[in-house]
């Protein structure tokens, strides 16, 4: 196979630099892909453009890629179902009823319990990070205000319990996206690989743990300590001259008129999708389990089959099943007719088309990096400069920088997995640690970035000043990120 040397670095570097400079991830990835095909075409722009189009078309030749893109589009329909059916509003009302007992007394115990409930809610609503932060912010804001807990603290809890939970419990669009990227790198058991990576995704784990530690010990530090003291002692939920970032369009939950708010209309679709994931993984991996583990007992075969199952087929089947069950469930309640449900599905798909397009471009940049052998070149270059033991820590820091600069963890995953996986393979660096470092680094940079969508949504839902939210969350993110870097350095030397 022809090698392209330093030219193989152009596509990912161009995508990174343009994304940082323009903040336009879609345009940056497209131009990165085009530059790669331009190199392969010998500098002919016409051939490069034609090959770029054909390269993106070839993404759909992979059944795994197609299933993953379809899943990301269809999950939008499920989200609209849960909103329009009153499921999200019902879930909020259910939690509000449970929180009534904490409204009567502004005691330290009640302050802790309310913050814990907010954190757990952010984790439970792991199906989508935007829904998680919007639910936590809009639901708990009145209670936090009444108990004189700062808006900055609410924004921190909403932000730091959403993305970490979504990436550690990958039975959602995050999981489908990451599995698709792993499939593009040749992994035959992407779900099992992703679960193993979650176990060593130290930033996501530490970010969640830190939320609970801070709440239980009531030992805030940095700017957050001042914000909490101001709210508790002076009753000022925000600093003087702060500008609350509120968007009614984003925080209002759209529910069909006349429909009662019932939590089960949200819980049932999520439960069906979550339960169908392991079932379908076992079904798609059962033949392999029968051939290789036939004597290990039914339970042993089941868990082995889950590790060998098709992640893309499982998530697609899970979301389709959840959609069909939801349609039947809502129909017997008399909430919607067939035409309304089809219309909602189409609106949901349209709403998540940007995500599906991002996945298409992510697969496209992975393909061009593989054609140019970018990972191999980076590995050869890196092996002369540093030990394979340093790969996870360096990948974590680089991923964090890209996510911080671009404001997108998903775009970071698309670029860095295409580079770091081949590099780790060639240098014989710890593969699972390297994948976890990419995923954790993306979330870390996203948490620190003032242009991140989830950071902005957290400020909006909490009605907090956006810059105050970034300033107060930053020390916590840096603490978790610093510990994570040290852990990757230690484990890198242990495993190499």
C-alpha positions in Angstrom: 0.0 0.0 0.0 1.3 3.5 -0.9 2.4 5.6 2.1 2.0 9.3 2.2 4.3 10.3 5.1 3.7 13.6 6.7 0.9 14.4 4.2 -1.2 11.8 6.1 -1.5 14.3 9.0 -3.2 16.9 6.9 -6.8 15.7 7.1 -7.1 15.4 10.9 -4.9 18.5 11.5 -6.9 20.6 9.0 -10.2 19.4 10.7 -8.8 20.3 14.2 -7.4 23.7 13.2 -10.5 24.7 11.2 -12.8 23.5 14.0 -10.9 25.6 16.6 -10.8 28.7 14.3 -14.3 28.6 12.8 -16.3 26.6 15.5 -17.9 24.8 12.5 -17.3 21.1 13.1 -19.3 20.0 10.0 -17.4 22.2 7.6 -14.1 21.4 9.2 -14.6 17.6 9.0 -15.8 17.9 5.4 -12.7 19.9 4.4 -10.5 17.5 6.3 -12.0 14.5 4.3 -11.7 16.4 1.0 -8.0 17.2 1.7 -7.3 13.5 2.2 -8.9 12.5 -1.0 -7.1 15.4 -2.7 -3.8 13.9 -1.6 -4.8 10.4 -2.8 -5.9 12.0 -6.2 -2.4 13.5 -6.7 -3.6 17.0 -6.1 -6.3 17.0 -8.7 -9.2 19.0 -7.2 -11.8 17.6 -9.5 -10.9 14.0 -8.8 -10.5 14.8 -5.1 -14.0 16.2 -4.9 -15.5 13.3 -6.8 -13.7 10.8 -4.6 -14.8 12.7 -1.5 -18.5 12.2 -2.5 -17.9 8.6 -3.4 -16.0 8.1 -0.1 -19.0 9.4 1.9 -21.3 7.2 -0.1 -19.2 4.2 0.6 -19.8 4.8 4.4 -23.2 3.2 3.8 -21.7 0.1 2.4 -21.0 -0.9 6.0 -24.1 -2.3 7.6 -22.8 -1.3 11.0 -22.3 2.3 9.9 -25.8 2.4 8.3 -27.5 0.9 11.4 -25.7 3.4 13.7 -26.7 6.4 11.6 -30.3 5.1 11.5 -30.3 4.7 15.3 -29.2 8.3 15.9 -32.0 9.5 13.6 -34.7 7.3 15.1 -33.9 8.1 18.7 -35.0 11.7 17.9 -38.5 10.3 17.4 -38.4 8.6 20.8 -37.4 11.8 22.4 -40.3 13.7 20.8 -42.7 10.9 21.9 -41.6 11.3 25.5 -42.0 15.1 25.4 -45.3 15.3 23.5 -47.0 12.5 25.5 -46.4 14.3 28.8 -43.9 11.7 29.9 -41.1 14.2 30.7 -43.5 16.6 32.3 -45.0 13.7 34.3 -41.6 12.6 35.4 -40.9 16.1 36.6 -44.2 16.3 38.4 -43.5 12.9 40.1 -40.2 14.2 41.4 -41.8 17.4 42.5 -44.3 15.5 44.7 -41.5 13.6 46.2 -39.6 16.8 47.0 -42.5 18.5 48.8 -41.2 17.3 52.2 -37.9 19.2 51.6 -39.6 22.5 51.0 -40.8 23.0 54.6 -37.5 23.3 56.3 -34.4 25.0 55.0 -32.1 22.7 57.0 -28.5 21.5 56.1 -29.9 18.0 55.7 -32.6 19.0 53.3 -30.1 21.1 51.3 -28.0 18.0 50.9 -30.9 15.8 50.0 -32.2 18.2 47.3 -28.8 18.4 45.7 -28.4 14.6 45.8 -31.8 14.2 44.2 -30.8 16.6 41.4 -27.6 14.6 40.8 -29.4 11.3 40.7 -32.0 12.7 38.3 -29.2 13.8 36.0 -27.8 10.3 36.0 -31.2 8.6 35.6 -32.0 10.6 32.5 -29.0 9.2 30.7 -30.8 8.7 27.4 -29.7 12.1 26.1 -27.4 14.8 27.7 -29.5 17.7 26.6 -32.7 16.3 28.1 -30.7 15.5 31.3 -29.5 19.1 31.9 -32.8 20.7 30.9 -34.7 18.3 33.2 -32.4 19.0 36.2 -32.2 22.7 35.6 -35.9 23.4 35.1 -37.1 20.9 37.8 -34.9 21.9 40.6 -34.4 25.6 40.1 -37.4 26.7 42.2 -36.4 24.5 45.1 -32.7 25.5 44.9 -33.8 29.1 44.9 -36.0 28.6 47.9 -33.2 26.9 49.9 -30.7 29.6 48.9 -28.5 27.3 46.9 -26.7 29.3 44.2 -27.6 29.1 40.5 -24.0 28.2 39.8 -24.2 25.1 42.0 -27.4 24.0 40.1 -25.7 24.5 36.8 -22.6 22.5 37.9 -24.7 19.6 39.2 -26.8 19.5 35.9 -23.6 19.7 33.7 -21.4 17.3 35.6 -24.1 14.6 36.0 -25.2 14.5 32.3 -22.3 13.8 29.9 -20.4 11.5 32.4 -23.6 9.5 32.9 -24.3 9.3 29.2 -20.8 8.0 28.4 -20.7 5.6 31.3 -24.1 4.1 30.6 -23.8 3.9 26.8 -27.3 2.5 26.1 -28.1 5.7 24.1 -27.0 7.7 21.1 -23.6 8.3 22.7 -23.0 4.5 22.8 -24.2 4.0 19.3 -21.9 6.8 18.0 -18.8 5.4 19.8 -19.6 1.8 18.8 -19.8 3.0 15.2 -16.4 4.7 15.5 -14.9 1.5 16.9 -16.4 -0.6 14.2 -14.8 1.7 11.6 -11.4 0.8 13.3 -12.0 -2.9 12.9 -13.3 -3.9 16.3 -15.6 -6.9 16.1 -16.9 -6.6 19.7 -17.4 -2.8 20.0 -20.0 -3.0 22.9 -17.7 -5.2 25.0 -14.8 -2.8 24.2 -16.8 0.2 25.2 -17.9 -1.4 28.5 -14.2 -2.2 29.3 -13.3 1.4 28.4 -16.0 2.8 30.7 -14.4 0.9 33.6 -11.2 3.0 33.2 -12.8 6.2 32.0 -11.5 7.9 35.1 -12.5 11.4 34.2 -16.2 10.5 33.8 -16.1 8.4 37.0 -14.3 11.1 39.1 -16.5 13.9 37.8 -19.6 12.0 39.0 -18.0 11.0 42.3 -16.8 14.6 42.9 -20.4 15.9 42.6 -21.5 13.5 45.4 -18.4 14.2 47.6 -18.9 18.0 47.3 -22.6 17.7 48.2 -22.1 15.3 51.1 -19.1 17.1 52.7 -20.5 20.6 51.8 -16.9 21.6 51.2 -17.0 23.7 48.0 -13.8 25.3 46.9 -12.7 28.0 44.5 -15.3 30.5 43.0 -18.1 28.0 43.9 -17.3 28.4 47.6 -17.9 32.2 47.3 -21.0 31.7 45.3 -22.5 29.3 47.9 -21.6 31.6 50.8 -23.2 34.6 48.9 -26.4 32.6 48.3 -26.6 31.2 51.8 -25.6 34.3 53.8 -27.0 37.1 51.6 -29.8 35.3 49.8 -28.2 36.4 46.4 -28.7 33.4 44.0 -26.4 35.2 41.5 -23.6 37.8 41.9 -24.5 41.4 41.4 -24.6 42.4 37.7 -24.8 38.7 36.6 -26.9 38.0 33.5 -29.0 34.9 33.8 -28.9 32.8 30.6 -32.5 31.7 30.0 -34.2 30.5 26.9 -37.9 29.7 27.1 -37.7 27.9 23.8 -35.2 25.4 25.3 -36.6 25.1 28.8 -40.3 24.7 28.0 -41.4 21.1 27.5 -43.8 20.7 24.6 -46.8 18.6 25.5 -49.9 18.0 23.5 -52.9 20.0 24.9 -55.3 18.0 27.0 -52.9 15.2 27.7 -52.3 14.3 31.4 -48.7 14.3 32.6 -47.8 10.7 33.3 -44.2 9.7 34.2 -44.8 6.2 32.8 -45.0 7.7 29.3 -41.3 8.5 29.7 -40.2 5.5 31.8 -41.7 2.8 29.5 -39.9 3.8 26.3 -36.6 4.2 28.1 -37.0 0.9 29.9 -37.9 -0.9 26.7 -34.8 0.5 24.9 -32.5 -0.2 27.8 -33.7 -3.8 28.3 -33.7 -4.6 24.6 -30.0 -3.7 24.3 -28.6 -6.7 26.3 -31.3 -9.0 24.9 -30.3 -8.2 21.3 -26.6 -8.3 22.0 -27.2 -11.8 23.4 -29.3 -12.8 20.4 -26.8 -11.5 17.8 -23.9 -13.1 19.6 -25.6 -16.4 20.5 -24.2 -18.4 17.6 -20.7 -17.5 18.5 -21.4 -18.4 22.1 -22.8 -21.8 21.1 -19.7 -22.5 19.0 -17.1 -21.4 21.5 -18.7 -21.7 25.0 -21.2 -24.5 24.7 -20.2 -26.2 27.9 -20.0 -23.1 30.2 -23.7 -23.1 31.2 -26.6 -20.9 30.0 -25.7 -17.9 32.2 -22.0 -18.0 31.1 -23.1 -18.3 27.5 -25.5 -15.4 27.8 -22.8 -13.0 29.1 -20.3 -14.2 26.6 -22.9 -13.7 23.8 -23.4 -10.1 25.0 -19.7 -9.5 24.5 -19.8 -11.0 21.0 -23.1 -9.4 19.9 -23.5 -6.7 17.2 -23.7 -3.3 18.9 -25.1 -1.5 15.8 -27.8 -4.2 15.2 -28.7 -4.1 18.9 -29.1 -0.4 19.3 -31.1 -0.1 16.1 -33.5 -3.0 17.1 -33.8 -1.5 20.6 -34.9 1.9 19.5 -37.2 0.5 16.8 -38.8 -1.8 19.4 -39.1 1.2 21.9 -40.8 3.3 19.2 -43.3 0.5 18.3 -44.1 -0.2 21.9 -44.5 3.5 22.6 -46.9 3.8 19.7 -49.0 1.0 21.0 -48.8 2.3 24.6 -49.9 5.8 23.6 -52.6 4.4 21.3 -54.3 2.4 24.0 -54.3 5.5 26.2 -56.0 7.4 23.3 -53.2 10.1 23.3 -52.4 10.1 19.5 -53.7 8.7 16.3 -51.4 7.0 13.7 -50.9 10.1 11.6 -49.8 12.2 14.7 -47.3 9.5 15.7 -45.8 9.3 12.2 -45.6 13.1 12.2 -43.8 13.1 15.6 -41.4 10.4 14.4 -40.5 12.5 11.3 -40.0 15.6 13.5 -37.8 13.7 15.8 -35.7 12.4 12.9 -35.4 15.9 11.5 -34.3 17.2 14.9 -31.4 14.7 15.1 -30.3 14.9 11.4 -27.3 17.0 12.5 -26.2 14.1 14.7 -26.6 11.6 11.8 -24.6 14.0 9.5 -21.9 14.2 12.2 -21.7 10.5 12.3 -21.4 10.2 8.5 -18.5 12.7 8.5 -16.9 10.9 11.5 -16.9 7.7 9.6 -15.7 9.5 6.5 -12.6 11.0 8.3 -11.9 7.6 9.8 -11.9 6.0 6.4 -9.6 8.6 4.9 -7.2 8.4 7.8 -7.1 4.6 7.3 -6.4 5.0 3.6 -3.6 7.4 4.3 -2.3 5.3 7.2 -2.3 8.3 9.5 -2.3 6.3 12.7 0.7 4.2 11.5 2.6 7.4 10.6 1.8 9.0 14.0 2.8 5.8 15.8 6.2 5.6 13.9 6.8 9.3 14.7 5.7 9.0 18.4 7.7 5.8 19.0 10.9 7.7 18.4 9.9 10.5 20.8 8.2 8.8 23.8 7.3 5.5 25.4 4.1 3.7 24.6 3.3 4.0 28.3 2.7 7.7 27.8 0.1 7.2 25.0 -3.0 7.2 27.2 -2.1 10.3 29.2 -1.0 12.2 26.0 -4.2 11.2 24.2 -6.3 12.4 27.2 -4.6 15.8 27.2 -4.8 16.3 23.4 -8.5 15.2 23.3 -9.3 17.6 26.2 -7.6 20.4 24.3 -9.5 19.7 21.1 -12.9 19.4 22.9 -12.2 22.6 24.8 -11.3 24.5 21.7 -14.2 23.2 19.5 -16.9 22.9 22.2 -17.8 19.4 21.0 -16.9 16.1 22.6 -18.4 14.1 19.7 -16.3 15.8 17.1 -13.3 15.1 19.2 -14.2 11.4 19.4 -14.5 11.3 15.6 -11.0 12.7 15.0 -9.1 11.2 17.9 -10.3 7.6 17.7 -9.3 7.5 14.0 -5.7 8.5 15.0 -5.2 7.0 18.5 -6.5 3.5 17.9 -4.0 2.7 15.0 -1.3 4.5 17.0 -1.9 2.4 20.1 -2.0 -0.8 18.0 1.3 0.0 16.3 3.1 1.1 19.4 1.6 -1.7 21.5 0.2 0.8 24.0 -2.7 -0.2 26.3 -5.7 -0.1 23.9 -8.6 0.1 26.4 -6.8 2.8 28.3 -6.2 4.8 25.1 -9.9 4.5 24.1 -11.0 5.5 27.5 -8.6 8.5 27.4 -10.2 9.7 24.2 -13.7 9.5 25.6 -12.8 11.0 29.0 -10.7 13.7 27.4 -13.5 14.7 25.2 -15.9 15.1 28.1 -13.2 16.9 30.2 -12.6 19.5 27.5 -16.4 19.8 27.0 -16.9 20.6 30.7 -14.2 23.3 30.6 -15.3 24.9 27.4 -17.5 28.0 27.4 -18.7 27.2 23.9 -19.9 23.6 24.6 -23.5 23.0 23.9 -24.1 21.1 27.2 -22.3 23.9 29.2 -24.5 26.5 27.5 -27.7 24.4 28.1 -26.8 24.0 31.7 -26.5 27.7 32.2 -29.8 28.2 30.3 -31.8 25.6 32.3 -30.4 26.8 35.6 -30.9 30.5 34.7 -27.3 31.1 35.7 -24.8 33.6 34.3 -22.9 31.5 31.7 -19.4 32.8 32.5 -20.1 32.3 36.2 -21.1 28.7 35.5 -17.8 28.1 33.6 -15.7 29.8 36.3 -17.2 27.8 39.2 -17.2 24.5 37.4 -13.6 24.8 36.1 -11.8 24.0 39.3 -13.8 20.8 39.8 -13.2 19.7 36.2 -9.5 20.5 36.5 -9.2 18.5 39.7 -10.8 15.4 38.2 -8.8 15.9 35.0 -5.5 16.3 36.8 -6.1 13.1 38.8 -7.1 11.3 35.6 -3.8 12.3 33.9 -1.8 11.0 36.8 -3.7 7.7 36.8 -3.2 7.2 33.0 0.5 7.9 33.5 0.8 5.3 36.3 -1.4 2.6 34.6 0.4 3.3 31.2 3.7 2.2 32.8 2.1 -0.7 34.6 0.4 -2.2 31.5 3.3 -1.7 29.0 
